[in-house]
Amino acid sequence: RSMDDLSEELGRSKSNVFANLRALESLGIVRRVRVAGSARDHFELAAEYPDVLVVAFARHLGHTLRDKSSELAAIADSLRDLAQGDRERATVRRVARLGDTYAAVAELIEALLPGPGKPTDLLSILTRITPQLVKRAAKLIQAQRG
C-alpha cells in the first residue's frame, strides 16, 4: 500500500502516517517496497500476520530486558559500596540476581528469534528450539536458583 493511500483511508496526515510507518519499519513489522511505475513509497507487512507482530513484540521485549538488566547491574554496583549490614547486602544480591535473570531471558529470546532477512513466522522460531538451547536454558535457570 502506498503511504498516500493509507493516509487517505485512515484520515490522517501524510506526516503522521509516515512517522508511524517508519516506527513499524524499525520494528520489522513493515518494509518499504518498490512498485513498478510508481514514484510513491509503498509498504507491506514484513511477514505473515499475526506472526510478524509476535516476533516484533518478542524482539522489543528482549531489548527491554537487556536494557533493564544493564540498569539493574549498575544499581547493584553503586549500592554494593554503600551496603553495610547483612540485610543491605542481601538486597544488593537480589537486585543483581534480578538483572542476571533479565539478561538470561533476553539471551534466550535472542537465540530464538530469526536474524534480519530470515523467515519471520512462528514455525521457524519453533524449529530454532534445539537440544543445545534447552540445555543452555536449564543452565541459566540453575545459575539463577543458585
N, C-alpha and C positions, 0 to 999 in steps of 0.2 A: 504494500500500500504506500502511496506517496504521502509525504508529510502534509501536503496541501489537502488531499482527500481526508486525511484524519482530522485535520484542523476544522474542515467544513462539517464533517459528520459529528464531531464532538462539540462543536460550537465554542471552540477555544481559539485563542490567538495562535498564530504560527510559532511565535517565540515560545509560548507556553508548551505547545506540543513538541517543539524541537528540544527544549530543555528536558522534558520528560523522556523523549526518545533517546537522548544522549545518556541519561541515567540508566535506562533499561539496557542500552548497548553496553555500558560499562559493567553491568551485572551479568552480561552474557545472555540476556533474555531475548533481545532482538539483534539483528545485524543489518547493516546497510548493504543494499544490492543495487546493481546497475540494471536498468531496463532499457533494452534497445529502442532507440528513437526518442528517448526522454532525457531531458536535462535535469529533471527533478530528482531529489533524494527519495529513494524508496526503501522501505524497511520490511523485514519479515521476521517471524519467530525463528530463533536460532536452532530450535529443535521442536519436537512434538510437545503439544500442550497436553497435560499439565507437567510433564517431566521436566521441561525447561525451568519452570518455576520452582520445583522441588530442588533441583540442582543449584539454582541461583541462591535459594534460601540456605541450603547447606553450606555453600561456599561462603556466604556472608556470615553465617554462624561460626564457621571455622576461623575466619579473620577476626571476628569479635572476640572469640575465646582466646586467640593468640594475643591480641591487644590487652585483654584483661589479665591474662597470665603475666605479661610483662609488667603491668601496673602493680599487680599483687606482689611480684618479686621485688620491685623497687620499694614498696611499702614495708615488706618484711625486712629488707636490708636496712632501711632507715630506723625501723623500730628495734632491730636487733641490738644496736648500740645503746638504746635507751632502756631496754628491759633489764630490770634489776632482780625481781623476785621470780620464784618458780611459776607463779600464775601468769606473769607477763611474758616469760619465755615460752610458756605453753601457748599463749595467744599468738606469738610470733610464729611458732611452728605450725599452728592451724592455718594462718594466713599463707605461709609458704606452701603448705600442702595443697591448699585450695588452688593456688596459682599453678602448681605442678599438675593438678588434676585437669585444670582448664587446658594446659599445654598438651597433655596426653590425649584428651578428647579432640583437640584441634588437629593433632598429628594423625589420628585415626580417620577423621573426616577427610583430611587432605589426601590420605592414602586411597580412600575410596573414590574420590571424585576424578572424573576424566580430565586430562590436560587440555590445553587450548587446541581447538580444531578436532578433538576426539568426539565420538558419539556421546550425546547428552541425553541418554534415556536410562530409565531405572533398571532395565535388564542388564545394560552394560555395566552399571555400578555393581549389581549383584555378582557379576562374573569376576569382579575385582576382589571379592572376598575369597582369599586363598588360605590354606592351612598356615602359611607363614604369617599372614595378617592376624589370624585368630590367635596364634601363639604370641605375637607381639602385643596384642590387646590383653591377653592373660598376664603377661609380664608387667605391663603398665598397671593393671589392676592390683597385682600382688605388691608392686612397689608402693602404690598409694595406700594400701592397707597396712604396710609396714610390718 
